[in-house]
Amino acid sequence: MQHNPAHTRRCKSCDGFPTVAITTGARHRDGSCVTIRVTCPGCNGTGHATLARAAVTVGK
């Protein structure tokens, strides 16, 4: 099933890649790299942007 791009908005901050693994440069005792996982603060790790509500002024 393909998603309709008109209904799906990617996050501007992460461009749809909400979680990344970053290598710290250190190594574990078994020789594997120490990594940390970081999620996008703009979309809270969903990869999708929320639609902004428009403010409407009513009256004079």
All heavy atoms as a GROMACS GRO file, in nm:
protein
  432
    1MET      N    1   0.084  -0.117   0.000
    1MET     CA    2   0.000   0.000   0.000
    1MET      C    3   0.089   0.124   0.000
    1MET      O    4   0.178   0.139   0.082
    1MET     CB    5  -0.088  -0.002   0.125
    1MET     CG    6  -0.178   0.116   0.134
    1MET     SD    7  -0.288   0.093   0.275
    1MET     CE    8  -0.299   0.259   0.327
    2GLN      N    9   0.066   0.214  -0.092
    2GLN     CA   10   0.143   0.336  -0.100
    2GLN      C   11   0.066   0.449  -0.034
    2GLN      O   12  -0.056   0.456  -0.040
    2GLN     CB   13   0.172   0.372  -0.244
    2GLN     CG   14   0.267   0.274  -0.310
    2GLN     CD   15   0.297   0.317  -0.452
    2GLN    OE1   16   0.229   0.402  -0.506
    2GLN    NE2   17   0.399   0.256  -0.511
    3HIS      N   18   0.141   0.538   0.028
    3HIS     CA   19   0.079   0.653   0.093
    3HIS      C   20   0.068   0.767  -0.004
    3HIS      O   21   0.153   0.787  -0.090
    3HIS     CB   22   0.162   0.696   0.215
    3HIS     CG   23   0.168   0.592   0.321
    3HIS    ND1   24   0.063   0.564   0.403
    3HIS    CD2   25   0.266   0.507   0.356
    3HIS    CE1   26   0.095   0.468   0.485
    3HIS    NE2   27   0.219   0.431   0.459
    4ASN      N   28  -0.036   0.843   0.008
    4ASN     CA   29  -0.057   0.960  -0.075
    4ASN      C   30   0.028   1.074  -0.020
    4ASN      O   31   0.009   1.116   0.092
    4ASN     CB   32  -0.205   0.998  -0.076
    4ASN     CG   33  -0.234   1.110  -0.173
    4ASN    OD1   34  -0.144   1.170  -0.229
    4ASN    ND2   35  -0.360   1.136  -0.194
    5PRO      N   36   0.124   1.126  -0.099
    5PRO     CA   37   0.211   1.232  -0.046
    5PRO      C   38   0.137   1.361  -0.012
    5PRO      O   39   0.186   1.441   0.065
    5PRO     CB   40   0.312   1.255  -0.158
    5PRO     CG   41   0.258   1.190  -0.277
    5PRO     CD   42   0.158   1.088  -0.232
    6ALA      N   43   0.018   1.380  -0.067
    6ALA     CA   44  -0.058   1.500  -0.035
    6ALA      C   45  -0.110   1.497   0.109
    6ALA      O   46  -0.130   1.601   0.170
    6ALA     CB   47  -0.175   1.516  -0.131
    7HIS      N   48  -0.130   1.378   0.163
    7HIS     CA   49  -0.181   1.364   0.299
    7HIS      C   50  -0.070   1.342   0.402
    7HIS      O   51  -0.094   1.351   0.521
    7HIS     CB   52  -0.280   1.247   0.307
    7HIS     CG   53  -0.402   1.271   0.226
    7HIS    ND1   54  -0.501   1.359   0.261
    7HIS    CD2   55  -0.440   1.219   0.107
    7HIS    CE1   56  -0.595   1.360   0.170
    7HIS    NE2   57  -0.561   1.275   0.075
    8THR      N   58   0.051   1.311   0.358
    8THR     CA   59   0.162   1.286   0.448
    8THR      C   60   0.261   1.400   0.438
    8THR      O   61   0.311   1.430   0.331
    8THR     CB   62   0.233   1.154   0.411
    8THR    OG1   63   0.138   1.050   0.410
    8THR    CG2   64   0.342   1.122   0.509
    9ARG      N   65   0.289   1.463   0.551
    9ARG     CA   66   0.385   1.573   0.554
    9ARG      C   67   0.506   1.529   0.636
    9ARG      O   68   0.493   1.494   0.751
    9ARG     CB   69   0.321   1.695   0.615
    9ARG     CG   70   0.200   1.742   0.534
    9ARG     CD   71   0.150   1.871   0.582
    9ARG     NE   72   0.255   1.970   0.558
    9ARG     CZ   73   0.253   2.093   0.605
    9ARG    NH1   74   0.154   2.132   0.680
    9ARG    NH2   75   0.349   2.176   0.579
   10ARG      N   76   0.622   1.530   0.572
   10ARG     CA   77   0.744   1.495   0.644
   10ARG      C   78   0.789   1.611   0.732
   10ARG      O   79   0.770   1.726   0.699
   10ARG     CB   80   0.855   1.463   0.545
   10ARG     CG   81   0.849   1.322   0.495
   10ARG     CD   82   0.972   1.291   0.421
   10ARG     NE   83   0.949   1.333   0.283
   10ARG     CZ   84   1.032   1.313   0.186
   10ARG    NH1   85   1.146   1.256   0.205
   10ARG    NH2   86   1.003   1.354   0.065
   11CYS      N   87   0.851   1.576   0.842
   11CYS     CA   88   0.905   1.674   0.934
   11CYS      C   89   1.018   1.752   0.865
   11CYS      O   90   1.104   1.692   0.801
   11CYS     CB   91   0.957   1.604   1.059
   11CYS     SG   92   1.042   1.711   1.175
   12LYS      N   93   1.017   1.884   0.879
   12LYS     CA   94   1.121   1.966   0.817
   12LYS      C   95   1.255   1.949   0.887
   12LYS      O   96   1.360   1.963   0.824
   12LYS     CB   97   1.082   2.114   0.822
   12LYS     CG   98   0.966   2.149   0.734
   12LYS     CD   99   0.945   2.299   0.726
   12LYS     CE  100   0.917   2.359   0.862
   12LYS     NZ  101   0.885   2.502   0.856
   13SER      N  102   1.254   1.916   1.013
   13SER     CA  103   1.378   1.904   1.088
   13SER      C  104   1.457   1.778   1.054
   13SER      O  105   1.579   1.782   1.040
   13SER     CB  106   1.349   1.904   1.238
   13SER     OG  107   1.286   2.023   1.276
   14CYS      N  108   1.386   1.666   1.038
   14CYS     CA  109   1.457   1.539   1.016
   14CYS      C  110   1.433   1.480   0.877
   14CYS      O  111   1.493   1.377   0.844
   14CYS     CB  112   1.415   1.438   1.123
   14CYS     SG  113   1.242   1.389   1.114
   15ASP      N  114   1.346   1.539   0.798
   15ASP     CA  115   1.316   1.494   0.663
   15ASP      C  116   1.267   1.350   0.660
   15ASP      O  117   1.298   1.274   0.568
   15ASP     CB  118   1.435   1.514   0.571
   15ASP     CG  119   1.396   1.512   0.424
   15ASP    OD1  120   1.283   1.553   0.392
   15ASP    OD2  121   1.480   1.471   0.341
   16GLY      N  122   1.194   1.309   0.762
   16GLY     CA  123   1.136   1.175   0.764
   16GLY      C  124   1.223   1.068   0.826
   16GLY      O  125   1.187   0.951   0.827
   17PHE      N  126   1.342   1.104   0.876
   17PHE     CA  127   1.430   1.009   0.944
   17PHE      C  128   1.436   1.049   1.092
   17PHE      O  129   1.531   1.113   1.136
   17PHE     CB  130   1.570   1.010   0.882
   17PHE     CG  131   1.572   0.962   0.741
   17PHE    CD1  132   1.565   1.052   0.636
   17PHE    CD2  133   1.577   0.827   0.714
   17PHE    CE1  134   1.565   1.008   0.505
   17PHE    CE2  135   1.578   0.781   0.583
   17PHE     CZ  136   1.571   0.871   0.478
   18PRO      N  137   1.336   1.009   1.172
   18PRO     CA  138   1.321   1.063   1.306
   18PRO      C  139   1.417   1.009   1.411
   18PRO      O  140   1.440   1.073   1.512
   18PRO     CB  141   1.178   1.026   1.343
   18PRO     CG  142   1.152   0.903   1.264
   18PRO     CD  143   1.226   0.921   1.136
   19THR      N  144   1.475   0.892   1.390
   19THR     CA  145   1.566   0.835   1.489
   19THR      C  146   1.697   0.798   1.422
   19THR      O  147   1.697   0.733   1.317
   19THR     CB  148   1.504   0.708   1.552
   19THR    OG1  149   1.377   0.743   1.607
   19THR    CG2  150   1.591   0.653   1.662
   20VAL      N  151   1.807   0.839   1.481
   20VAL     CA  152   1.939   0.807   1.426
   20VAL      C  153   2.026   0.747   1.536
   20VAL      O  154   2.005   0.771   1.654
   20VAL     CB  155   2.008   0.932   1.367
   20VAL    CG1  156   1.932   0.985   1.247
   20VAL    CG2  157   2.025   1.040   1.470
   21ALA      N  158   2.123   0.669   1.495
   21ALA     CA  159   2.222   0.613   1.588
   21ALA      C  160   2.354   0.684   1.562
   21ALA      O  161   2.401   0.691   1.448
   21ALA     CB  162   2.238   0.463   1.566
   22ILE      N  163   2.413   0.738   1.668
   22ILE     CA  164   2.537   0.813   1.656
   22ILE      C  165   2.647   0.738   1.730
   22ILE      O  166   2.630   0.699   1.845
   22ILE     CB  167   2.521   0.954   1.717
   22ILE    CG1  168   2.411   1.029   1.643
   22ILE    CG2  169   2.652   1.030   1.711
   22ILE    CD1  170   2.375   1.161   1.706
   23THR      N  171   2.759   0.717   1.662
   23THR     CA  172   2.874   0.650   1.723
   23THR      C  173   2.952   0.751   1.806
   23THR      O  174   2.984   0.860   1.759
   23THR     CB  175   2.966   0.591   1.615
   23THR    OG1  176   2.890   0.504   1.534
   23THR    CG2  177   3.080   0.514   1.677
   24THR      N  178   2.982   0.713   1.930
   24THR     CA  179   3.053   0.804   2.020
   24THR      C  180   3.205   0.797   2.002
   24THR      O  181   3.275   0.886   2.049
   24THR     CB  182   3.021   0.772   2.167
   24THR    OG1  183   3.066   0.639   2.196
   24THR    CG2  184   2.873   0.783   2.193
   25GLY      N  185   3.255   0.694   1.938
   25GLY     CA  186   3.399   0.677   1.921
   25GLY      C  187   3.458   0.581   2.023
   25GLY      O  188   3.567   0.529   2.005
   26ALA      N  189   3.385   0.556   2.132
   26ALA     CA  190   3.432   0.461   2.234
   26ALA      C  191   3.394   0.319   2.192
   26ALA      O  192   3.314   0.298   2.101
   26ALA     CB  193   3.369   0.496   2.369
   27ARG      N  194   3.452   0.222   2.260
   27ARG     CA  195   3.423   0.082   2.230
   27ARG      C  196   3.389   0.007   2.357
   27ARG      O  197   3.439   0.037   2.465
   27ARG     CB  198   3.542   0.016   2.163
   27ARG     CG  199   3.574   0.077   2.027
   27ARG     CD  200   3.632  -0.028   1.937
   27ARG     NE  201   3.654   0.028   1.805
   27ARG     CZ  202   3.581  -0.006   1.699
   27ARG    NH1  203   3.485  -0.093   1.712
   27ARG    NH2  204   3.606   0.046   1.582
   28HIS      N  205   3.301  -0.094   2.342
   28HIS     CA  206   3.268  -0.185   2.452
   28HIS      C  207   3.384  -0.283   2.470
   28HIS      O  208   3.474  -0.291   2.386
   28HIS     CB  209   3.139  -0.262   2.420
   28HIS     CG  210   3.016  -0.177   2.420
   28HIS    ND1  211   2.959  -0.126   2.533
   28HIS    CD2  212   2.939  -0.135   2.317
   28HIS    CE1  213   2.853  -0.056   2.501
   28HIS    NE2  214   2.837  -0.060   2.369
   29ARG      N  215   3.380  -0.361   2.577
   29ARG     CA  216   3.487  -0.459   2.602
   29ARG      C  217   3.496  -0.564   2.492
   29ARG      O  218   3.603  -0.619   2.466
   29ARG     CB  219   3.464  -0.528   2.736
   29ARG     CG  220   3.490  -0.436   2.851
   29ARG     CD  221   3.477  -0.509   2.982
   29ARG     NE  222   3.498  -0.416   3.092
   29ARG     CZ  223   3.494  -0.448   3.217
   29ARG    NH1  224   3.468  -0.573   3.252
   29ARG    NH2  225   3.515  -0.358   3.309
   30ASP      N  226   3.382  -0.593   2.427
   30ASP     CA  227   3.384  -0.694   2.320
   30ASP      C  228   3.430  -0.636   2.186
   30ASP      O  229   3.440  -0.707   2.087
   30ASP     CB  230   3.247  -0.759   2.305
   30ASP     CG  231   3.139  -0.662   2.259
   30ASP    OD1  232   3.166  -0.543   2.246
   30ASP    OD2  233   3.025  -0.709   2.237
   31GLY      N  234   3.459  -0.505   2.180
   31GLY     CA  235   3.509  -0.443   2.059
   31GLY      C  236   3.404  -0.372   1.976
   31GLY      O  237   3.438  -0.304   1.879
   32SER      N  238   3.277  -0.387   2.010
   32SER     CA  239   3.172  -0.319   1.935
   32SER      C  240   3.168  -0.170   1.972
   32SER      O  241   3.210  -0.130   2.079
   32SER     CB  242   3.036  -0.385   1.961
   32SER     OG  243   3.003  -0.376   2.098
   33CYS      N  244   3.118  -0.090   1.879
   33CYS     CA  245   3.112   0.055   1.899
   33CYS      C  246   3.000   0.094   1.994
   33CYS      O  247   2.893   0.035   1.993
   33CYS     CB  248   3.090   0.126   1.766
   33CYS     SG  249   3.226   0.110   1.653
   34VAL      N  250   3.026   0.197   2.074
   34VAL     CA  251   2.923   0.252   2.163
   34VAL      C  252   2.841   0.351   2.080
   34VAL      O  253   2.897   0.443   2.019
   34VAL     CB  254   2.987   0.324   2.283
   34VAL    CG1  255   2.881   0.389   2.369
   34VAL    CG2  256   3.070   0.227   2.366
   35THR      N  257   2.712   0.329   2.073
   35THR     CA  258   2.624   0.420   1.999
   35THR      C  259   2.513   0.471   2.090
   35THR      O  260   2.477   0.406   2.189
   35THR     CB  261   2.559   0.350   1.878
   35THR    OG1  262   2.486   0.237   1.924
   35THR    CG2  263   2.663   0.307   1.777
   36ILE      N  264   2.462   0.589   2.056
   36ILE     CA  265   2.347   0.642   2.127
   36ILE      C  266   2.238   0.667   2.024
   36ILE      O  267   2.266   0.697   1.907
   36ILE     CB  268   2.380   0.771   2.204
   36ILE    CG1  269   2.441   0.877   2.112
   36ILE    CG2  270   2.473   0.744   2.319
   36ILE    CD1  271   2.461   1.011   2.177
   37ARG      N  272   2.113   0.652   2.065
   37ARG     CA  273   2.000   0.677   1.976
   37ARG      C  274   1.941   0.814   2.010
   37ARG      O  275   1.919   0.845   2.125
   37ARG     CB  276   1.894   0.569   1.993
   37ARG     CG  277   1.944   0.433   1.947
   37ARG     CD  278   1.837   0.331   1.958
   37ARG     NE  279   1.733   0.367   1.862
   37ARG     CZ  280   1.640   0.285   1.821
   37ARG    NH1  281   1.634   0.165   1.869
   37ARG    NH2  282   1.550   0.326   1.734
   38VAL      N  283   1.918   0.892   1.906
   38VAL     CA  284   1.864   1.027   1.923
   38VAL      C  285   1.739   1.040   1.838
   38VAL      O  286   1.739   1.001   1.721
   38VAL     CB  287   1.968   1.133   1.880
   38VAL    CG1  288   1.914   1.272   1.900
   38VAL    CG2  289   2.098   1.114   1.956
   39THR      N  290   1.632   1.093   1.896
   39THR     CA  291   1.508   1.115   1.822
   39THR      C  292   1.493   1.264   1.792
   39THR      O  293   1.540   1.349   1.866
   39THR     CB  294   1.384   1.065   1.898
   39THR    OG1  295   1.380   1.130   2.025
   39THR    CG2  296   1.389   0.916   1.919
   40CYS      N  297   1.424   1.294   1.686
   40CYS     CA  298   1.404   1.432   1.642
   40CYS      C  299   1.314   1.506   1.741
   40CYS      O  300   1.205   1.460   1.773
   40CYS     CB  301   1.338   1.432   1.505
   40CYS     SG  302   1.293   1.596   1.446
   41PRO      N  303   1.359   1.621   1.791
   41PRO     CA  304   1.276   1.697   1.884
   41PRO      C  305   1.161   1.769   1.815
   41PRO      O  306   1.062   1.805   1.877
   41PRO     CB  307   1.372   1.797   1.946
   41PRO     CG  308   1.480   1.814   1.845
   41PRO     CD  309   1.491   1.682   1.775
   42GLY      N  310   1.170   1.788   1.683
   42GLY     CA  311   1.066   1.859   1.610
   42GLY      C  312   0.938   1.778   1.595
   42GLY      O  313   0.828   1.832   1.600
   43CYS      N  314   0.952   1.647   1.574
   43CYS     CA  315   0.834   1.561   1.553
   43CYS      C  316   0.819   1.456   1.662
   43CYS      O  317   0.732   1.370   1.653
   43CYS     CB  318   0.843   1.494   1.418
   43CYS     SG  319   0.983   1.382   1.400
   44ASN      N  320   0.905   1.459   1.762
   44ASN     CA  321   0.904   1.362   1.873
   44ASN      C  322   0.920   1.219   1.825
   44ASN      O  323   0.861   1.127   1.879
   44ASN     CB  324   0.778   1.376   1.957
   44ASN     CG  325   0.773   1.508   2.029
   44ASN    OD1  326   0.876   1.558   2.073
   44ASN    ND2  327   0.655   1.564   2.041
   45GLY      N  328   0.997   1.200   1.719
   45GLY     CA  329   1.028   1.067   1.671
   45GLY      C  330   0.924   1.005   1.580
   45GLY      O  331   0.932   0.886   1.551
   46THR      N  332   0.829   1.080   1.529
   46THR     CA  333   0.729   1.022   1.439
   46THR      C  334   0.768   1.034   1.293
   46THR      O  335   0.726   0.954   1.211
   46THR     CB  336   0.592   1.090   1.458
   46THR    OG1  337   0.603   1.227   1.421
   46THR    CG2  338   0.542   1.077   1.599
   47GLY      N  339   0.846   1.136   1.257
   47GLY     CA  340   0.885   1.157   1.119
   47GLY      C  341   0.784   1.238   1.039
   47GLY      O  342   0.806   1.268   0.923
   48HIS      N  343   0.672   1.270   1.101
   48HIS     CA  344   0.567   1.345   1.033
   48HIS      C  345   0.545   1.480   1.100
   48HIS      O  346   0.552   1.491   1.222
   48HIS     CB  347   0.434   1.268   1.036
   48HIS     CG  348   0.444   1.134   0.972
   48HIS    ND1  349   0.453   1.117   0.836
   48HIS    CD2  350   0.450   1.010   1.026
   48HIS    CE1  351   0.463   0.989   0.809
   48HIS    NE2  352   0.461   0.921   0.922
   49ALA      N  353   0.519   1.581   1.020
   49ALA     CA  354   0.492   1.714   1.072
   49ALA      C  355   0.344   1.725   1.104
   49ALA      O  356   0.259   1.668   1.036
   49ALA     CB  357   0.531   1.819   0.969
   50THR      N  358   0.315   1.798   1.208
   50THR     CA  359   0.175   1.823   1.241
   50THR      C  360   0.129   1.944   1.162
   50THR      O  361   0.206   2.036   1.136
   50THR     CB  362   0.157   1.849   1.391
   50THR    OG1  363   0.239   1.959   1.428
   50THR    CG2  364   0.195   1.727   1.472
   51LEU      N  365   0.005   1.944   1.124
   51LEU     CA  366  -0.050   2.057   1.051
   51LEU      C  367  -0.069   2.174   1.145
   51LEU      O  368  -0.124   2.159   1.254
   51LEU     CB  369  -0.184   2.019   0.988
   51LEU     CG  370  -0.178   1.910   0.882
   51LEU    CD1  371  -0.318   1.873   0.838
   51LEU    CD2  372  -0.095   1.955   0.764
   52ALA      N  373  -0.022   2.288   1.103
   52ALA     CA  374  -0.035   2.408   1.185
   52ALA      C  375  -0.176   2.464   1.170
   52ALA      O  376  -0.228   2.475   1.060
   52ALA     CB  377   0.067   2.512   1.143
   53ARG      N  378  -0.236   2.498   1.279
   53ARG     CA  379  -0.369   2.556   1.277
   53ARG      C  380  -0.357   2.705   1.249
   53ARG      O  381  -0.274   2.773   1.308
   53ARG     CB  382  -0.440   2.536   1.411
   53ARG     CG  383  -0.454   2.392   1.451
   53ARG     CD  384  -0.572   2.333   1.382
   53ARG     NE  385  -0.585   2.193   1.423
   53ARG     CZ  386  -0.662   2.109   1.358
   53ARG    NH1  387  -0.732   2.148   1.256
   53ARG    NH2  388  -0.669   1.986   1.398
   54ALA      N  389  -0.440   2.755   1.163
   54ALA     CA  390  -0.441   2.897   1.132
   54ALA      C  391  -0.527   2.972   1.232
   54ALA      O  392  -0.637   2.929   1.266
   54ALA     CB  393  -0.494   2.919   0.990
   55ALA      N  394  -0.475   3.083   1.280
   55ALA     CA  395  -0.551   3.166   1.374
   55ALA      C  396  -0.642   3.258   1.293
   55ALA      O  397  -0.602   3.322   1.199
   55ALA     CB  398  -0.456   3.247   1.460
   56VAL      N  399  -0.767   3.261   1.333
   56VAL     CA  400  -0.865   3.343   1.262
   56VAL      C  401  -0.920   3.446   1.360
   56VAL      O  402  -0.963   3.412   1.470
   56VAL     CB  403  -0.980   3.257   1.207
   56VAL    CG1  404  -1.085   3.344   1.140
   56VAL    CG2  405  -0.927   3.152   1.113
   57THR      N  406  -0.918   3.572   1.319
   57THR     CA  407  -0.972   3.677   1.402
   57THR      C  408  -1.116   3.705   1.357
   57THR      O  409  -1.141   3.731   1.240
   57THR     CB  410  -0.889   3.806   1.390
   57THR    OG1  411  -0.754   3.774   1.422
   57THR    CG2  412  -0.941   3.914   1.483
   58VAL      N  413  -1.209   3.698   1.451
   58VAL     CA  414  -1.349   3.721   1.421
   58VAL      C  415  -1.391   3.853   1.480
   58VAL      O  416  -1.358   3.885   1.593
   58VAL     CB  417  -1.436   3.606   1.478
   58VAL    CG1  418  -1.582   3.629   1.449
   58VAL    CG2  419  -1.390   3.472   1.425
   59GLY      N  420  -1.466   3.930   1.403
   59GLY     CA  421  -1.514   4.059   1.454
   59GLY      C  422  -1.426   4.173   1.406
   59GLY      O  423  -1.351   4.162   1.310
   60LYS      N  424  -1.436   4.284   1.476
   60LYS     CA  425  -1.361   4.404   1.435
   60LYS      C  426  -1.223   4.409   1.494
   60LYS      O  427  -1.181   4.378   1.590
   60LYS     CB  428  -1.437   4.529   1.476
   60LYS     CG  429  -1.560   4.546   1.394
   60LYS     CD  430  -1.625   4.678   1.430
   60LYS     CE  431  -1.750   4.698   1.347
   60LYS     NZ  432  -1.812   4.823   1.373
   0.00000   0.00000   0.00000
